[in-house]
Amino acid sequence: MRNLIIISLTLLMSIVSFAQKKELQKAESAYDYEMYAESIDWYKKAYVKCKDNAKKAEIVFRTAVCYKEMNEPKSAELWFRKAIMVKYPDPLAVLYYADCKKMNGKFESAIKEYKKYQKLVPGDKRGKLGVQSCELAAKWIEKPTRYEVENMPLMNSPESDMCPFFGKKDYRVVLFSSNRPSTEGAKNNKVTGKGFYDLYKTTRDRKGKWAAPKSIGPPVNTDDDEGASSLNLKGSSLYFTRCAVEKNKNMGCKIYKTTRKGQSYGEPELIEIPGAGDSLWISHPSVSGNDLTLYFAANLPGGYGGADIWKMTKKKKNSPWSEPVNVGPEINTPGNEMFPYIRKNGELYFASDYHPGMGGLDIFKAVPDGKTGKWKVSNMKYPINSNADDFGIVFKGTKEQGYLTSSRKGGKGDDDIYEFTLPALKFTISGIVLDEKTNQPIVGAKVVLKGSDGTEEEMVSEADGSYKFKLKPSTDYQIFTEKPDYFKGKGGESTKGIEENKDFKQDIIMKPFMKVIKMDNVFYVYAKPDLKPESFVSLDKLVEILKDNDNITIELSANTDFRGSNEMNQKLSQARAETVVKYLISKGIEADRLTAKGYGEENPAKVTKEDNERYEFLQPGDVLTESYVKRLETIEEQEVAHQLNRRTEFKILRTDYVSKPSVNEPGAGNEGNAVEESIDE
């Protein structure tokens, strides 16, 4: 009996071992053929019966990989965590665990896992890129771009809907891929565990409402997967992906072309790609508008990693396609680059899981450099991208508007179609018009805004002196203010090169008319009327004032100190005033707006508040007469007083000046005489 029991137990163990091996073999066979959904079922059955800890750890890891490949990051994260806990030895478990945490939006904890992987495999760039990606993702979410992204519930289903593209030039027809229950393939795909994909079409009515999507039917849709498609500019040629699935046989994916015949499509034809074997994955076509360039994703030999972006060209519509050409290392990486989309302006958009991004697949923009022939690649950032998979973007012509695919949280199904748009930039400029002397608001000032595009707007400053205008993008602006008894005020701003909404703030200062306005930093050669070079800065400011206020005339006056004879000082000051006037005329100021007046020592300076702030020994209101100056205690103080007396000033004589037309201007007089005078000269 004892021997019988032992024999029975041994037999039972053999049966269990055989069953375990059979289930494990089926799991690994399905895994090898990338039938991940089927593989998971067999792995779970094999795990329950497995007694080998090392083999159990491998089963856990492979189960996690299956969930990852099926784009189920929550389940994948859980199983990779289990794999690490059961001490699966391959460091990839840590890397993939970090990847899943990133896809689930757990950026901080993902960074910790990426850093662990860096220590385990310091030579692998993926650890460093993972840390960089998480840091960028958090930064982009905190400061998103101006794009607005919205789910399209009328296009989407509880299943997967993806890769939209426009079916007509008016953008009122959209085709996309979906594995909703109404597809031609009735059974579930053993790779994904879900339905097969077909192409669907929806049309928008005049009120902007999208109709319920309908299958475009045979011969394009079959029992296999159809999706990731592209139309030429006329909408006559449809390129699409077809992935055949057979039991225990990897059939790969291929690109087909069909031609529109009325409201339907003709029998699809395989696009022959030189060097492409039956089991290779060739997918995601994007054809140029003229049908002469075809971009696609493939794992062809000679690439940089997993899937790469390739292109083929042809000289004429009926010519054969060229050999496939890899678009290069700026775009393609050791990871996967997929879902290319070529825009009319030559920009190439694609999805990548290797370039620094926010989650699984991110959408990237590649701009060709005409000089170097290389591509400049940039992440489209949040909210175009998310911590989930984002891919399959398409634009509405030249507009920053279109559709994309995302598996982000809040969708209707697994993958959903989203509409994106870039609202117009919003700029404003506002401020207060202020009196320079009192720093108080000026009410009722005329405020004029002029744009480099020729536009002009006008308003009056409010009761608090404020003004406000809306601005356009990529435009230079000038602001001018006017008010009786004030010099015109001005300011400026530019919206060129600014890519974010902005409210500019700029107060406009207006200088009030005063009896006499002192000009600082106008210097002359000792005892001569010649200007020193350092005077030109101040004089050029006066030129600017006179040009801005072309309705005024001024008296330009020069003053000296009392040293020397009165006659000599009078003559010197007159010469100096005339020197300044000549300089202003040389800068384009009309001579009849200027009067030169030398006052010699007759008008000693009156101490201002500003003078007192600089020189405490002088009191506001004091007049620096000869007797006053001589009473000052030190030679240094007297020299300060002499300096204040040696000044150049101007005062406004008229505010109604009208410029006279030049004799050479049409309508100024006898044009013939003007020409003769010019010739005689």
C-alpha positions, 0 to 999 in steps of 0.5 A: 500500500505504501509503495502504491501511494508513492507510485500514485504521488509520483504519477500525480506529480508527473502529470502536474509537471507535464501540465505546467510545462504544457501551459508554460510552452503555450505562454512562451509560444504566444509571447514569441509571436507577440500574442500578449493577451493570450500569453498572459492567460497561459502565464497566469495558469503556469505560475500557479503550478510552478514550483521553481522560484527562478522560473516563477520570477521570469513568468511574473516579469514576462506577464508585466511585459505583456501588459506593457506591450498592450498599453496597460501601464497600471497592470504593468506597474503592478507586475513589474513591482512583483518581479522586483520583489521576487528578485527577478535578476534582469535590471530591465525590470527596474527600468520598465517599472520606472517607465510605467510609473512615468506613464501613470503620472508618478514622476517623483517615484519614477525618478527614484527608480530611474536613478536605481537603474542608472546605478545598475546599468550606468552605460545605458542612456535610458536611465538618464533620459528617464530622469530628464523626461520626468523633470520636463514633464512636471515642468510642462504640466506646471507651465502648459503651452497655449494649445487647447485639447478637447475629447471628441465624444461623437467620434469615440467609442468605449473601445479604441479610436485612433489615427484620424485624418481628413477625407476632404479639402473642406475638412468636413470628413474625417476617417479614423481607425477603430476596434469597436464591435461593428468591425469586420473581424468578429473575433478578438485579436490575440495580440491585444485581446481586443477587437480588430481595427477597421477604418471608419468615416464621420461627416460634419454637418453645417451646424458643426455636428459630427455624424455617427461614424460608419465603417467604410466597408470592404474591400478596404476593411477585412478580418485583419487589422486596418488602420493608420492611414493617409490621403493624398491632397485630392483625396483620390488615393488612400494609403493604409496599414493592414496587419494580418494575424494567423495562429502561431505565425507572425505575418507582420504589417504592410502598407496598401493603396486603394483608389477612390471610385465614386463613393467607395474604394477599389481593391487595395494594392500592396505597396512593394517596399524593396528589402521588406520581408513577410514578417517585417512590421511596415506601417503608418503611411503618410503621403505628400499632397502630390503623391510623390513622397511616402513616409512610414514607420518600419523595423527594416534592416539598417535602422537605429533601433526598434521602429524607425521613420523611413521615406520613399520617393518617385519622380512621377505619379506612375513611376516606381517607388525608390529604395526606402531611406531612413530619415536619420538620427535626429529623428530615429533613436534606439527606441521606437519612432512611429506615426509620421505625418508630413505637413504641407509646410515640410514639417514632419510630426511623429511619435517616439518613446525614446526622445525625452517625453512625458509618458509612453509615446509623445508627439514630436515636431521635426523642422528641416534645416535647408542649410544643413539638411538635418532636422530640428526636433522638439517635443510638443509638450503639454497639453498636446502630450500627456503621461499616457500615449499620444500619437497620430496627429493631423493638422487642418491645413496651415491652421494650428488646429486638428486632431490627435490620438491619446490614451490619457485619463478622462477619455471615453475608451482605450485610445480616443480622438482629441481635437486641438487648437491654438487660440490666437495670442492675446496682448494688451498694453495699459498704463497711466499718463503722468505729469513729469513734475508732479507725478500726478495722473493727467486726465483727458490726454489724447493717446494714440497707438500706431502699429507697424502694420499700419493700424492706428487707434485713439482714446482719451486717458480716463479720470485716473489717467489710465489708458488701455489697448489690445495688441496684435501678434508680431507687431511693433507699436508706438504710443503718442500722447498729447495735451495742451501745455505739455510736450508730447509723450511717447512710448513703444512696445513690440509683440514680435517673437513673444509666444505667450499671452502678455499684458504689457504695462507702460506709463507715459510721462509728459513734461509740462511747458514751463517758462524756461527749461534748463538743458543739462550737460551742454558744455562749451570750450573755455571762453569759446562758443564751440560745443564739447562732444559730450554736449551732443547727447543732451542736444539730440534729446532736444532735437527729438523733442522738437521733432515730436512736437512740430507745432512749437517754436523756441527761444534758445538762450545761453548764459554766462557767469559774471566773471569777465566784462559784461560786453564780452559775456554778452557776445560769448553767450550770443555766439554760444546760443547761435552755435546750438541753433546751427546744430539743431538746424543741421539735425533737420529742425526748421530755422524759423522755429528757432531764435538764438538769444544770449543773455550774458550775465544778466539772468543769474540762475535761481536755485531749484529744489533739485539744485538744493538736493545736490548742493545743501549750501544752496537754498531753493529760491535763492538767486545766484547774483554776483553779491550772493556768490561772493558771500559763499564761504569757499572757492568750491561753493562759488565754483558750483554757483558759477557752473549753475549760472553758465547754462543753456536753456530754452523756452516755448514762444508759440504752440501753433507753428505749421511747417512750410512746404519745401520749395521742392515739394509738389504744390509748394510753388513753381516746380520748374523754377525749383528745378532751375535753381537746383541746376544752377547750384 
